[in-house]
Amino acid sequence: MSGTHMTATTSVKRDRRGRYRLGNGVVVNTRKLVLTGGMNSTRLFVLGALARGGPMHGHEIRRRAQIDRMDLWADVKQGSLYGALHRMTAEGIIEEVRTEQEGNLPSRTVYAITPAGLAELEVHRDQALRTVQVRPDPVDLALQNTVGLTEEQLRAMLTDRRKELGVQLEAWLHLWAEAEPYIGGMEGMTFRHTELRIRAEIAWHDQLLGELTKLLDEPADRPQP
């Protein structure tokens, strides 16, 4: 195992060329690092957790994802974390620094971020901050193919969607209220972001339901001028 690993207190300097200069002489140029697979939320979470909290074992990383409810406000699946750890170790962006065992419990591998991992963390973070992505919603395509549905059937389906969004909003606000005493800084704004996105979906559904009869009466294809 390599003896070099990054922790939250590691002395790292970044120069104007976007390079990290580490105490052991390693230089990592983040501007030449290309994410061939695009930004990956799971990698961003794992690398960020190790950079902030220092070395930790896979169970602890998974527990952090569970406590933070990452599956609710980020594209991070708890079940995919162990596989991601193995792949990231093979790629050299994290490394195994030791194993720990308590009593008769299975031994646990402790992981740390490497200089290459710190560089990749920056690229994933910057790409996520700079990229605006509004994902297509399959409901929009479904609305173009409502032939065979009566207005009553379609309205019932849309009303169920609207009710589900209301449930999600209530659950999210409840979760935020429980978490609020323990969060600060940017964390509160991430909760607000999800709240506003759900409210926007609710507003769109309300408008659609209000105009549904008129929309169904309009011809699907207008004549060309």
Sequence and secondary structure as in RCSB ss.txt:
>XXXX:A:sequence
MSGTHMTATTSVKRDRRGRYRLGNGVVVNTRKLVLTGGMNSTRLFVLGALARGGPMHGHEIRRRAQIDRMDLWAD
VKQGSLYGALHRMTAEGIIEEVRTEQEGNLPSRTVYAITPAGLAELEVHRDQALRTVQVRPDPVDLALQNTVGLT
EEQLRAMLTDRRKELGVQLEAWLHLWAEAEPYIGGMEGMTFRHTELRIRAEIAWHDQLLGELTKLLDEPADRPQP
>XXXX:A:secstr
  S  B TT  EEE TTSEEEETTS EEEGGG   TT   HHHHHHHHHHHHH SEEHHHHHHHHHHTTHHHHSS
  GGGHHHHHHHHHHHTSEEEEEEE  TTS  EEEEEE HHHHHHHHHHHHHHHH       HHHHHHTT TT  
HHHHHHHHHHHHHHHHHHHHHHHHHHHHHGGG  THHHHHHHHHHHHHHHHHHHHHHHHHHHHHHHHS SS    
